[in-house]
Amino acid sequence: MVRFNKTLELFEHYREGLGQRLRRVADQIIDAKYKEVEADREQVAAPPLVPSDQTAKSTAREDGEVPTS
C-alpha cells in the first residue's frame, strides 16, 4: 500500500508540474508580440461577370404563367 501511495503522490506532482508548464506556454502564446503586415498591393476591382454589351434577359413568361414541363 505504501508503494501505491508513493506512486499516487509522484503522479500528483507530475500532473501539477505539467499543468504549470502548459499554463506558462499558453501565456507565452497569448502574450506573444506580433507584427502587422501592410498590404503590398492595391486592391483591384474584379471584372464584371457579364460583359457590359450584353443585357440580362428574363426567362419568365409575360403572362406570369409558370411552365409545367
C-alpha positions in Angstrom: 0.0 0.0 0.0 2.9 2.3 0.7 4.2 1.9 -2.8 0.8 2.6 -4.3 0.5 5.8 -2.2 4.0 6.9 -3.3 3.1 6.3 -6.9 -0.1 8.4 -6.5 2.0 11.2 -4.9 4.5 11.2 -7.7 1.7 11.2 -10.3 0.1 14.2 -8.5 3.5 16.1 -8.5 3.9 15.3 -12.2 0.4 16.5 -13.0 0.9 19.7 -11.2 4.2 20.4 -12.9 2.7 19.6 -16.3 -0.2 22.0 -15.6 2.2 24.8 -14.7 4.2 24.2 -17.9 1.2 24.2 -20.1 -0.1 27.4 -18.4 3.2 29.1 -19.0 3.4 28.1 -22.6 -0.2 29.2 -23.2 0.5 32.6 -21.6 3.6 33.0 -23.8 1.5 32.3 -26.9 -1.2 34.7 -25.9 1.2 37.5 -24.9 3.4 37.0 -28.0 4.4 40.1 -29.9 3.0 40.3 -33.4 3.8 42.3 -36.4 1.1 43.7 -38.6 1.8 43.3 -42.3 0.6 46.0 -44.6 -0.8 45.1 -48.0 1.9 45.4 -50.7 -0.6 45.9 -53.5 -3.7 48.0 -54.0 -7.0 46.1 -54.2 -8.3 45.9 -57.8 -12.0 45.7 -58.7 -13.0 42.3 -60.1 -14.1 42.2 -63.7 -17.9 42.0 -64.3 -19.3 38.5 -64.7 -21.4 39.6 -67.7 -19.8 41.8 -70.4 -21.3 45.3 -70.5 -22.6 44.9 -74.1 -24.9 42.1 -73.1 -28.1 42.7 -71.3 -29.8 40.3 -68.9 -32.9 38.7 -70.4 -35.7 37.4 -68.2 -36.8 33.8 -68.8 -40.2 34.5 -67.1 -43.3 34.5 -69.3 -45.0 37.8 -69.7 -48.4 36.4 -68.7 -46.9 35.2 -65.4 -47.7 31.5 -66.0 -45.1 29.0 -64.8 -44.1 26.4 -67.4 -45.0 22.8 -66.3 -42.5 20.8 -68.3 
